[in-house]
Amino acid sequence: MNITIERVAEEELKPLYSDPNQLGFGKVFTDHMFTITYHKGKGWVEPKISKYEPFQIDPAAVVLHYSQEIFEGLKAYVTDDGRILLFRPEANAKRMYDSAIRMCMEPLPVEMFVEAIETLVNLDKKWIPRAPGTSLYIRPTLIGLGSALGVHPADEYMFYVILSPVAAYFKEGFKPISLYVEDTYIRAAIGGVGNAKTGGNYAASLLAAAKAQEKGFSQVLWLDAKERKYVEEVGAMNIFFVIGKKLVTPNLGGSILPGITRASVIELARSLGYEVEERLISIDEIIDGVNQGTVTEAFGTGTAAVISPVGSLYYKEHDYKINNYQVGPITQELYTKLTDIQYGREKDQFGWVKEIGRL
Ligand SMILES: Cc1ncc(COP(=O)(O)O)c(C=O)c1O
């Protein structure tokens, strides 16, 4: 790609945050963003990095009416010796490609996705926080444009990337969270778009999540759409249970997001000698296991939180504590190993981290 770079003038640069631990998640944005547009007949044109600022789209744009939108989330980390690392950017690029196909959108080639991110992150590298647990969150987004109503796929698209320096995702930090097992609302059904990272899935989840939060829970644990019997995933994470010495996680049946952290944890755990099962898991099996002491740990996995211990499940008016609301040893071990790889503290035997520059 021949990316045009329009640097923000020195006097217009934003003031840098002062305390990286107070950043929260997705509230602060860097100086620049990447954009490229697709026009039928012309292909992808005008790759550009310019000032992070509002842009205009036609009020009739397809994204605004029919939700033709997909996005991704990945992170850049700085190592102690100042190297900038991305974690599995090709995996996000590939998932976005698959999401585009499912949402009938023009997919962006994997190499363009990666090049856009590498160039933008390097330009705004002073924004990557270095305090423990902090990182630069990268949000690639693809939207359907156009200027005609009528339900149809767009013939114009914009792909853009914005960057946000972030602290830990949960205000609790690496501490157990409480989940509300949702047995009324559902997130996605098989045959639908649950395995695509599309905005509509999140819009559909907001009411249940808000109700759970009102009651003091961090997030919802979703059950399957048909029977409300099988565990699916958490609001923005996949879910794992430790049963006996095994790690067990719901299989990718089409209604849950194929998480990149999930795939990484499965590979990492196997390399550490754990047996990992991907299968249907009924909520009754989990509740019985918690009661009998055979479910000893639970944790969520996702880019934002990386690994988040689950300390309790609230299901049908009962609160079930897992591991006495303490972080379990396997959860701790996987969290330490994975973040050591992400922050370049441990050798990456999997080929996951990509060094893209230096501070
Ligand atoms: C619904 C949902 N499930 C799972 C995940 C975890 O996916 P990943 O590990 O690729 O971040 C996310 C987060 O992106 C998500 O939004």
The ligand as an ORCA input file, in Angstrom:
! r2SCAN-3c Opt
* xyz 0 1
  C     -18.371    -11.774     22.360
  C     -16.908    -11.977     22.516
  N     -16.458    -13.226     22.772
  C     -15.146    -13.477     22.907
  C     -14.210    -12.476     22.804
  C     -12.751    -12.796     22.922
  O     -12.109    -12.745     21.677
  P     -10.562    -12.391     21.564
  O      -9.847    -13.335     22.452
  O     -10.224    -12.585     20.129
  O     -10.411    -10.990     22.000
  C     -14.631    -11.160     22.557
  C     -13.674    -10.075     22.487
  O     -13.227     -9.606     21.569
  C     -16.013    -10.915     22.387
  O     -16.445     -9.675     22.138
*
